[in-house]
Amino acid sequence: MTNIIPFPAASRAELDGGFIRDDLTPSKCREAFYFIDLVEADGSRFCMWDGNSYDEALAVLGEFRRGGIATRDLLRGH
């Protein structure tokens, strides 16, 4: 028997992104695309926001942070 009680890891919001490579609309190819996932303690992910503005993505990530949720910007490494 152990007296250690496992506590679940806290959720976090992660900002990631990339470039659209294949799309039915050729004008959108190579367009920047960003998304914020909420990562749950069990590793499951839910997309909470997406768009093509990094500045807007940072603003949304800041809202998560102000709400008490840990955040990570995977594009900047912090």
N, CA, C and O atoms as CSV, one atom per row, in Angstrom:
chain,resi,resn,atom,element,x,y,z
A,1,MET,N,N,0.844,-1.180,0.000
A,1,MET,CA,C,0.000,0.000,0.000
A,1,MET,C,C,0.885,1.237,0.000
A,1,MET,O,O,1.942,1.265,0.630
A,2,THR,N,N,0.436,2.246,-0.711
A,2,THR,CA,C,1.194,3.488,-0.796
A,2,THR,C,C,0.332,4.667,-0.358
A,2,THR,O,O,-0.890,4.657,-0.506
A,3,ASN,N,N,0.987,5.661,0.173
A,3,ASN,CA,C,0.281,6.868,0.596
A,3,ASN,C,C,0.372,7.973,-0.452
A,3,ASN,O,O,-0.038,9.105,-0.198
A,4,ILE,N,N,0.900,7.655,-1.607
A,4,ILE,CA,C,1.046,8.655,-2.656
A,4,ILE,C,C,-0.255,8.749,-3.441
A,4,ILE,O,O,-0.770,7.750,-3.944
A,5,ILE,N,N,-0.770,9.954,-3.535
A,5,ILE,CA,C,-1.997,10.191,-4.286
A,5,ILE,C,C,-1.616,10.835,-5.615
A,5,ILE,O,O,-1.052,11.928,-5.622
A,6,PRO,N,N,-1.910,10.186,-6.736
A,6,PRO,CA,C,-1.565,10.792,-8.031
A,6,PRO,C,C,-2.511,11.945,-8.364
A,6,PRO,O,O,-3.732,11.790,-8.346
A,7,PHE,N,N,-1.933,13.089,-8.663
A,7,PHE,CA,C,-2.726,14.234,-9.086
A,7,PHE,C,C,-2.651,14.328,-10.603
A,7,PHE,O,O,-1.576,14.166,-11.180
A,8,PRO,N,N,-3.764,14.585,-11.246
A,8,PRO,CA,C,-3.723,14.702,-12.707
A,8,PRO,C,C,-2.950,15.948,-13.128
A,8,PRO,O,O,-2.952,16.965,-12.434
A,9,ALA,N,N,-2.297,15.846,-14.269
A,9,ALA,CA,C,-1.594,17.002,-14.815
A,9,ALA,C,C,-2.624,18.047,-15.235
A,9,ALA,O,O,-3.737,17.714,-15.641
A,10,ALA,N,N,-2.240,19.289,-15.132
A,10,ALA,CA,C,-3.142,20.374,-15.510
A,10,ALA,C,C,-3.242,20.487,-17.028
A,10,ALA,O,O,-2.324,20.109,-17.757
A,11,SER,N,N,-4.357,21.006,-17.482
A,11,SER,CA,C,-4.518,21.282,-18.910
A,11,SER,C,C,-3.609,22.433,-19.305
A,11,SER,O,O,-3.208,23.236,-18.463
A,12,ARG,N,N,-3.287,22.509,-20.593
A,12,ARG,CA,C,-2.492,23.628,-21.096
A,12,ARG,C,C,-2.975,23.965,-22.501
A,12,ARG,O,O,-3.564,23.132,-23.190
A,13,ALA,N,N,-2.718,25.191,-22.907
A,13,ALA,CA,C,-3.046,25.627,-24.261
A,13,ALA,C,C,-1.745,25.762,-25.039
A,13,ALA,O,O,-0.793,26.377,-24.559
A,14,GLU,N,N,-1.701,25.188,-26.238
A,14,GLU,CA,C,-0.498,25.228,-27.069
A,14,GLU,C,C,-0.794,25.911,-28.397
A,14,GLU,O,O,-1.771,25.593,-29.075
A,15,LEU,N,N,0.071,26.854,-28.753
A,15,LEU,CA,C,0.001,27.537,-30.045
A,15,LEU,C,C,0.982,26.875,-30.998
A,15,LEU,O,O,2.160,26.721,-30.676
A,16,ASP,N,N,0.502,26.487,-32.158
A,16,ASP,CA,C,1.348,25.892,-33.187
A,16,ASP,C,C,0.860,26.408,-34.533
A,16,ASP,O,O,-0.149,27.110,-34.605
A,17,GLY,N,N,1.560,26.067,-35.578
A,17,GLY,CA,C,1.138,26.537,-36.891
A,17,GLY,C,C,2.029,26.024,-37.990
A,17,GLY,O,O,2.921,25.206,-37.765
A,18,GLY,N,N,1.777,26.511,-39.166
A,18,GLY,CA,C,2.551,26.114,-40.326
A,18,GLY,C,C,2.024,26.813,-41.557
A,18,GLY,O,O,1.426,27.885,-41.474
A,19,PHE,N,N,2.252,26.193,-42.700
A,19,PHE,CA,C,1.814,26.769,-43.966
A,19,PHE,C,C,0.920,25.778,-44.690
A,19,PHE,O,O,1.174,24.574,-44.667
A,20,ILE,N,N,-0.121,26.279,-45.329
A,20,ILE,CA,C,-1.014,25.436,-46.111
A,20,ILE,C,C,-0.252,24.981,-47.350
A,20,ILE,O,O,0.273,25.801,-48.103
A,21,ARG,N,N,-0.195,23.663,-47.556
A,21,ARG,CA,C,0.557,23.125,-48.695
A,21,ARG,C,C,-0.342,22.613,-49.804
A,21,ARG,O,O,0.027,22.677,-50.977
A,22,ASP,N,N,-1.505,22.111,-49.458
A,22,ASP,CA,C,-2.379,21.519,-50.465
A,22,ASP,C,C,-3.804,21.973,-50.182
A,22,ASP,O,O,-4.357,21.677,-49.123
A,23,ASP,N,N,-4.382,22.673,-51.103
A,23,ASP,CA,C,-5.720,23.200,-50.891
A,23,ASP,C,C,-6.441,23.238,-52.230
A,23,ASP,O,O,-5.802,23.311,-53.279
A,24,LEU,N,N,-7.743,23.188,-52.200
A,24,LEU,CA,C,-8.514,23.260,-53.438
A,24,LEU,C,C,-8.460,24.651,-54.066
A,24,LEU,O,O,-8.723,24.815,-55.257
A,25,THR,N,N,-8.114,25.653,-53.247
A,25,THR,CA,C,-7.980,27.023,-53.744
A,25,THR,C,C,-6.499,27.354,-53.833
A,25,THR,O,O,-5.875,27.619,-52.805
A,26,PRO,N,N,-5.913,27.349,-55.028
A,26,PRO,CA,C,-4.466,27.574,-55.167
A,26,PRO,C,C,-3.968,28.866,-54.527
A,26,PRO,O,O,-2.813,28.933,-54.106
A,27,SER,N,N,-4.809,29.890,-54.444
A,27,SER,CA,C,-4.371,31.157,-53.853
A,27,SER,C,C,-4.069,31.025,-52.362
A,27,SER,O,O,-3.374,31.870,-51.798
A,28,LYS,N,N,-4.585,29.971,-51.712
A,28,LYS,CA,C,-4.335,29.774,-50.283
A,28,LYS,C,C,-3.063,28.980,-50.004
A,28,LYS,O,O,-2.600,28.949,-48.863
A,29,CYS,N,N,-2.498,28.347,-51.007
A,29,CYS,CA,C,-1.261,27.597,-50.810
A,29,CYS,C,C,-0.169,28.533,-50.320
A,29,CYS,O,O,-0.059,29.671,-50.776
A,30,ARG,N,N,0.620,28.050,-49.405
A,30,ARG,CA,C,1.712,28.781,-48.758
A,30,ARG,C,C,1.225,29.886,-47.828
A,30,ARG,O,O,2.022,30.721,-47.399
A,31,GLU,N,N,-0.057,29.907,-47.511
A,31,GLU,CA,C,-0.592,30.873,-46.557
A,31,GLU,C,C,-0.320,30.360,-45.141
A,31,GLU,O,O,-0.490,29.172,-44.865
A,32,ALA,N,N,0.100,31.253,-44.251
A,32,ALA,CA,C,0.360,30.869,-42.860
A,32,ALA,C,C,-0.953,30.496,-42.174
A,32,ALA,O,O,-1.998,31.087,-42.447
A,33,PHE,N,N,-0.886,29.512,-41.284
A,33,PHE,CA,C,-2.058,29.037,-40.561
A,33,PHE,C,C,-1.636,28.720,-39.134
A,33,PHE,O,O,-0.641,28.025,-38.925
A,34,TYR,N,N,-2.367,29.210,-38.164
A,34,TYR,CA,C,-2.040,29.017,-36.753
A,34,TYR,C,C,-3.237,28.390,-36.048
A,34,TYR,O,O,-4.383,28.593,-36.449
A,35,PHE,N,N,-2.959,27.631,-34.999
A,35,PHE,CA,C,-4.041,27.047,-34.218
A,35,PHE,C,C,-3.624,26.918,-32.761
A,35,PHE,O,O,-2.441,26.814,-32.438
A,36,ILE,N,N,-4.633,26.928,-31.889
A,36,ILE,CA,C,-4.414,26.746,-30.454
A,36,ILE,C,C,-5.203,25.523,-30.033
A,36,ILE,O,O,-6.420,25.458,-30.201
A,37,ASP,N,N,-4.484,24.552,-29.481
A,37,ASP,CA,C,-5.099,23.339,-28.948
A,37,ASP,C,C,-5.126,23.413,-27.435
A,37,ASP,O,O,-4.175,23.887,-26.812
A,38,LEU,N,N,-6.215,22.946,-26.845
A,38,LEU,CA,C,-6.263,22.722,-25.408
A,38,LEU,C,C,-5.857,21.273,-25.207
A,38,LEU,O,O,-6.525,20.364,-25.700
A,39,VAL,N,N,-4.760,21.049,-24.482
A,39,VAL,CA,C,-4.234,19.706,-24.249
A,39,VAL,C,C,-4.646,19.281,-22.844
A,39,VAL,O,O,-4.247,19.898,-21.856
A,40,GLU,N,N,-5.438,18.235,-22.766
A,40,GLU,CA,C,-5.934,17.744,-21.479
A,40,GLU,C,C,-4.890,16.872,-20.789
A,40,GLU,O,O,-3.895,16.477,-21.397
A,41,ALA,N,N,-5.125,16.581,-19.531
A,41,ALA,CA,C,-4.194,15.798,-18.722
A,41,ALA,C,C,-3.929,14.416,-19.322
A,41,ALA,O,O,-2.827,13.885,-19.186
A,42,ASP,N,N,-4.929,13.832,-19.983
A,42,ASP,CA,C,-4.754,12.497,-20.567
A,42,ASP,C,C,-4.104,12.539,-21.955
A,42,ASP,O,O,-3.941,11.501,-22.597
A,43,GLY,N,N,-3.733,13.745,-22.415
A,43,GLY,CA,C,-3.081,13.889,-23.710
A,43,GLY,C,C,-4.023,14.198,-24.861
A,43,GLY,O,O,-3.578,14.494,-25.970
A,44,SER,N,N,-5.322,14.130,-24.604
A,44,SER,CA,C,-6.263,14.453,-25.681
A,44,SER,C,C,-6.188,15.945,-26.014
A,44,SER,O,O,-5.890,16.776,-25.156
A,45,ARG,N,N,-6.461,16.257,-27.264
A,45,ARG,CA,C,-6.346,17.633,-27.760
A,45,ARG,C,C,-7.666,18.076,-28.378
A,45,ARG,O,O,-8.370,17.301,-29.025
A,46,PHE,N,N,-7.974,19.343,-28.157
A,46,PHE,CA,C,-9.161,19.948,-28.737
A,46,PHE,C,C,-8.753,21.283,-29.336
A,46,PHE,O,O,-8.179,22.127,-28.649
A,47,CYS,N,N,-9.046,21.473,-30.607
A,47,CYS,CA,C,-8.717,22.746,-31.246
A,47,CYS,C,C,-9.685,23.808,-30.725
A,47,CYS,O,O,-10.901,23.663,-30.845
A,48,MET,N,N,-9.134,24.872,-30.147
A,48,MET,CA,C,-9.946,25.937,-29.570
A,48,MET,C,C,-9.990,27.179,-30.451
A,48,MET,O,O,-10.910,27.988,-30.335
A,49,TRP,N,N,-9.004,27.336,-31.331
A,49,TRP,CA,C,-8.934,28.518,-32.199
A,49,TRP,C,C,-8.061,28.189,-33.390
A,49,TRP,O,O,-7.111,27.415,-33.275
A,50,ASP,N,N,-8.378,28.775,-34.540
A,50,ASP,CA,C,-7.477,28.710,-35.691
A,50,ASP,C,C,-7.672,29.957,-36.535
A,50,ASP,O,O,-8.738,30.572,-36.534
A,51,GLY,N,N,-6.625,30.311,-37.249
A,51,GLY,CA,C,-6.678,31.488,-38.107
A,51,GLY,C,C,-5.338,31.724,-38.768
A,51,GLY,O,O,-4.414,30.926,-38.612
A,52,ASN,N,N,-5.224,32.828,-39.514
A,52,ASN,CA,C,-3.975,33.086,-40.229
A,52,ASN,C,C,-3.230,34.316,-39.718
A,52,ASN,O,O,-2.402,34.878,-40.435
A,53,SER,N,N,-3.517,34.744,-38.478
A,53,SER,CA,C,-2.816,35.877,-37.879
A,53,SER,C,C,-2.077,35.427,-36.618
A,53,SER,O,O,-2.696,35.016,-35.637
A,54,TYR,N,N,-0.744,35.510,-36.660
A,54,TYR,CA,C,0.048,35.140,-35.483
A,54,TYR,C,C,-0.234,36.093,-34.327
A,54,TYR,O,O,-0.312,35.663,-33.176
A,55,ASP,N,N,-0.389,37.387,-34.623
A,55,ASP,CA,C,-0.687,38.360,-33.568
A,55,ASP,C,C,-2.010,38.043,-32.879
A,55,ASP,O,O,-2.110,38.133,-31.655
A,56,GLU,N,N,-3.019,37.675,-33.651
A,56,GLU,CA,C,-4.302,37.304,-33.065
A,56,GLU,C,C,-4.170,36.020,-32.248
A,56,GLU,O,O,-4.780,35.893,-31.186
A,57,ALA,N,N,-3.384,35.079,-32.735
A,57,ALA,CA,C,-3.151,33.835,-31.994
A,57,ALA,C,C,-2.503,34.131,-30.644
A,57,ALA,O,O,-2.878,33.540,-29.632
A,58,LEU,N,N,-1.530,35.048,-30.627
A,58,LEU,CA,C,-0.891,35.425,-29.362
A,58,LEU,C,C,-1.887,36.074,-28.410
A,58,LEU,O,O,-1.836,35.839,-27.203
A,59,ALA,N,N,-2.793,36.889,-28.947
A,59,ALA,CA,C,-3.811,37.526,-28.107
A,59,ALA,C,C,-4.727,36.480,-27.476
A,59,ALA,O,O,-5.058,36.573,-26.294
A,60,VAL,N,N,-5.135,35.491,-28.261
A,60,VAL,CA,C,-5.996,34.425,-27.740
A,60,VAL,C,C,-5.236,33.601,-26.702
A,60,VAL,O,O,-5.799,33.232,-25.671
A,61,LEU,N,N,-3.967,33.313,-26.967
A,61,LEU,CA,C,-3.156,32.567,-26.005
A,61,LEU,C,C,-3.058,33.345,-24.692
A,61,LEU,O,O,-3.086,32.753,-23.613
A,62,GLY,N,N,-2.945,34.665,-24.787
A,62,GLY,CA,C,-2.920,35.515,-23.596
A,62,GLY,C,C,-4.210,35.417,-22.793
A,62,GLY,O,O,-4.180,35.473,-21.564
A,63,GLU,N,N,-5.342,35.271,-23.475
A,63,GLU,CA,C,-6.620,35.107,-22.776
A,63,GLU,C,C,-6.624,33.813,-21.967
A,63,GLU,O,O,-7.112,33.789,-20.837
A,64,PHE,N,N,-6.086,32.746,-22.534
A,64,PHE,CA,C,-5.975,31.492,-21.784
A,64,PHE,C,C,-5.096,31.692,-20.552
A,64,PHE,O,O,-5.445,31.254,-19.455
A,65,ARG,N,N,-3.957,32.355,-20.737
A,65,ARG,CA,C,-3.020,32.593,-19.634
A,65,ARG,C,C,-3.695,33.395,-18.521
A,65,ARG,O,O,-3.570,33.053,-17.345
A,66,ARG,N,N,-4.406,34.456,-18.890
A,66,ARG,CA,C,-5.096,35.277,-17.887
A,66,ARG,C,C,-6.194,34.486,-17.184
A,66,ARG,O,O,-6.561,34.805,-16.053
A,67,GLY,N,N,-6.718,33.460,-17.845
A,67,GLY,CA,C,-7.727,32.600,-17.241
A,67,GLY,C,C,-7.139,31.519,-16.346
A,67,GLY,O,O,-7.872,30.690,-15.807
A,68,GLY,N,N,-5.815,31.525,-16.183
A,68,GLY,CA,C,-5.169,30.577,-15.279
A,68,GLY,C,C,-4.710,29.282,-15.930
A,68,GLY,O,O,-4.316,28.348,-15.231
A,69,ILE,N,N,-4.753,29.209,-17.250
A,69,ILE,CA,C,-4.322,28.002,-17.953
A,69,ILE,C,C,-2.882,28.185,-18.419
A,69,ILE,O,O,-2.537,29.221,-18.987
A,70,ALA,N,N,-2.050,27.187,-18.182
A,70,ALA,CA,C,-0.658,27.229,-18.647
A,70,ALA,C,C,-0.649,27.276,-20.171
A,70,ALA,O,O,-1.487,26.652,-20.823
A,71,THR,N,N,0.303,28.019,-20.735
A,71,THR,CA,C,0.369,28.161,-22.188
A,71,THR,C,C,1.774,27.877,-22.696
A,71,THR,O,O,2.760,28.038,-21.977
A,72,ARG,N,N,1.841,27.447,-23.962
A,72,ARG,CA,C,3.125,27.237,-24.652
A,72,ARG,C,C,2.994,27.714,-26.083
A,72,ARG,O,O,2.014,27.416,-26.766
A,73,ASP,N,N,3.992,28.456,-26.527
A,73,ASP,CA,C,4.083,28.855,-27.928
A,73,ASP,C,C,5.116,27.929,-28.561
A,73,ASP,O,O,6.318,28.158,-28.426
A,74,LEU,N,N,4.664,26.899,-29.242
A,74,LEU,CA,C,5.567,25.911,-29.829
A,74,LEU,C,C,6.371,26.481,-30.989
A,74,LEU,O,O,7.409,25.926,-31.351
A,75,LEU,N,N,5.911,27.571,-31.573
A,75,LEU,CA,C,6.625,28.195,-32.686
A,75,LEU,C,C,7.840,28.979,-32.207
A,75,LEU,O,O,8.837,29.075,-32.922
A,76,ARG,N,N,7.766,29.530,-31.021
A,76,ARG,CA,C,8.870,30.308,-30.453
A,76,ARG,C,C,9.652,29.520,-29.407
A,76,ARG,O,O,10.669,29.993,-28.897
A,77,GLY,N,N,9.175,28.318,-29.091
A,77,GLY,CA,C,9.898,27.461,-28.154
A,77,GLY,C,C,9.703,27.801,-26.690
A,77,GLY,O,O,10.523,27.421,-25.854
A,78,HIS,N,N,8.626,28.515,-26.363
A,78,HIS,CA,C,8.344,28.802,-24.938
A,78,HIS,C,C,6.872,28.970,-24.704
A,78,HIS,O,O,6.451,29.214,-23.574
